Amino acid sequence: MIKSLALSALTLLLVSCAPITKVTTNLDAENFRHYFAPSQVTIYERIADLPTQHKLIGLVEGDNCQEKPHHAIPDKLQARTMARRNAFEQGANAIVFSSCVEIQTKACHANIVCYGQAYQVASE
């Protein structure tokens, strides 16, 4: 009986120290890329502030919608963050905002939209 118990304990000890050969996780590299995308786009106040080596990628916009009256009011900062994310998705690393306006839509109780120009700036 003691031999059997000792053998079982030894087996459990060896199995518990076995190396883990496969780990699965729900982490996705694309989620990290999407989450940190806005931080990769620098905001410039004016086009004149851009470095000399830059290329216009296109126009971008971002919005923040208050779907129901009891939800948080729309935030200009969130709208600008969405515009930066959209600029990054187009391959830009800089943005110059032209305006942020509140617009009326059927889908939103209130909505703020920020417009800007996305640029690709050469690294120095």
C-alpha positions in Angstrom: 0.0 0.0 0.0 2.8 2.4 0.9 4.7 1.5 -2.3 1.6 2.2 -4.3 1.0 5.6 -2.6 4.7 6.6 -3.0 4.5 5.6 -6.7 1.4 7.6 -7.2 2.9 10.7 -5.5 6.1 10.4 -7.6 4.0 10.1 -10.8 2.0 13.2 -9.8 5.2 15.1 -9.1 6.8 14.2 -12.4 3.6 15.1 -14.4 3.2 18.4 -12.6 6.8 19.4 -13.6 6.3 18.4 -17.2 7.0 21.3 -19.7 4.0 23.0 -21.3 4.4 22.4 -25.0 1.3 24.3 -26.3 -0.4 27.4 -25.0 -3.5 28.8 -26.5 -4.8 32.3 -25.8 -7.5 34.6 -27.0 -5.0 37.5 -27.5 -4.9 38.7 -31.1 -2.1 40.8 -32.6 -4.6 42.6 -34.8 -6.4 43.8 -31.7 -3.2 45.4 -30.4 -2.5 47.0 -33.7 -6.0 48.4 -33.8 -5.9 49.6 -30.2 -2.6 51.4 -30.5 -3.1 52.8 -34.0 -4.1 56.3 -33.0 -0.9 56.8 -31.1 1.0 56.2 -34.3 -0.6 59.3 -35.9 0.9 62.6 -34.9 -1.4 65.6 -34.8 -0.2 68.9 -36.4 -2.0 72.1 -35.8 -1.5 73.5 -39.3 -0.2 72.2 -42.6 2.7 74.6 -42.4 3.8 72.7 -39.2 4.4 69.5 -41.2 8.0 68.5 -42.0 9.0 69.3 -45.5 8.9 65.7 -46.6 5.2 64.8 -46.5 2.6 63.4 -48.8 -1.2 63.9 -48.6 -2.9 60.5 -48.2 -6.5 61.7 -48.2 -9.3 63.1 -46.1 -10.4 61.3 -43.0 -13.2 61.7 -40.5 -14.1 60.3 -37.1 -17.2 60.5 -35.1 -18.6 59.9 -31.7 -22.3 59.1 -31.5 -24.6 59.4 -28.5 -27.2 56.8 -29.4 -29.7 57.4 -26.6 -30.4 60.5 -24.4 -29.2 58.6 -21.3 -25.8 57.6 -22.8 -22.7 59.7 -22.5 -22.7 62.9 -24.5 -20.5 62.8 -27.6 -16.9 63.7 -27.1 -14.7 65.6 -29.5 -11.6 63.8 -28.2 -13.1 60.4 -29.1 -14.1 61.7 -32.5 -10.5 62.9 -33.1 -9.2 59.5 -31.9 -11.4 57.7 -34.5 -10.1 60.0 -37.2 -6.5 59.2 -36.2 -7.4 55.5 -36.3 -8.9 55.9 -39.8 -5.8 57.8 -40.9 -3.5 55.0 -39.7 -5.6 52.5 -41.6 -5.0 54.5 -44.8 -1.2 54.4 -44.1 -0.8 57.9 -42.7 1.3 58.8 -39.7 0.2 62.5 -39.4 -3.0 64.4 -39.4 -4.1 68.0 -39.5 -7.7 68.6 -38.3 -9.8 71.1 -40.1 -12.9 71.1 -37.9 -15.2 69.2 -35.5 -18.9 69.8 -35.8 -22.1 68.5 -34.2 -24.4 67.0 -36.8 -27.9 65.6 -36.6 -28.5 62.0 -37.7 -31.3 59.6 -37.4 -29.1 57.0 -35.8 -27.7 59.3 -33.0 -29.3 61.5 -30.4 -26.2 63.7 -30.8 -23.1 63.2 -32.9 -19.8 65.0 -33.2 -17.7 64.5 -36.4 -14.1 65.6 -36.8 -12.6 66.1 -40.3 -8.9 66.1 -41.2 -6.3 65.6 -43.8 -4.1 62.5 -43.4 -0.4 62.7 -44.4 2.5 60.3 -44.7 5.5 62.1 -43.2 9.0 60.8 -43.9 10.9 59.8 -40.8 13.9 62.0 -40.0 
